[in-house]
Amino acid sequence: MREIKLPNLPGEQKVQEGDLLPDQWFKGKEEKVKQNKIEERIKMKNIVIFGAPGSGKGTQSDKLIERYGLEHISTGDVLRAEIKKGSELGKTAQGYIDQGQLIPDDLMVSILASVYDGFGRGHKGVIFDGFPRTIPQAEALKVMLAERGDKVAAMIELAVPEDELMKRLLLRGQQSGRADDNEETIKKRLVVYHSQTQPLIEWYKQEGVHHHINGLGDLDRIFADICAIVDNL
Ligand code: AMP
């Protein structure tokens, strides 16, 4: 029979394999496990990747997922998938998307909560891409996460000049055939961005989690700037 040493007991008490462990050995261990779980959740990297349409949120999200193993919610992708399926939600969304307008906040918030809960409790963090887009959405996200003991660790703003956004979106429209990437709808989406979404920069500054990144230039340099923030969360 093998002897097992219990290092946490005074005098390094020995027991035989198969013996029951004394109660004393368990003391404080459950507390430690609970504490570790809380610390893990505090370290969780929930990130809002933020910027105008065409600022590179999707591209940089893919790189973040690969490097950090994070979950990803792109509300635009969720809506496009619903349109493809022909669901009721898809039919509602289509009209707004074609007009370059935002889907109503209450609908978006309920979609977001159900996607987030679908990730379960063990994830390392979620990238929110294309959400929030209004102050009520940001407030709802804060409440939704707080109810689950979570929070946004960083809001990363990709800043890109307007003429470059237009160039990128027109090119994406040609390459992907995305219907809302046409000049008229892009202009409307940029107006909506400035009036409804951009105020979130100030909102997240108040929250103390805003980070500004120059989103123009080499993709790898932009990603390195993002990683410098994420590594320190
Ligand atoms: P995106 O792929 O993020 O550019 O989103 C495409 C379109 O989906 C937007 O122009 C909106 O019509 C709609 N959309 C995506 N995310 C949201 C959101 N968080 N709130 C409202 N509408 C959204």
Residues whose N, C-alpha, C, O or C-beta is under 5 A from the ligand:
A	BS01	AMP	P53 T75 G76 D77 L79 Y96 I97 G100 Q101 L102 I103 M108 G130 F131 P132 R133
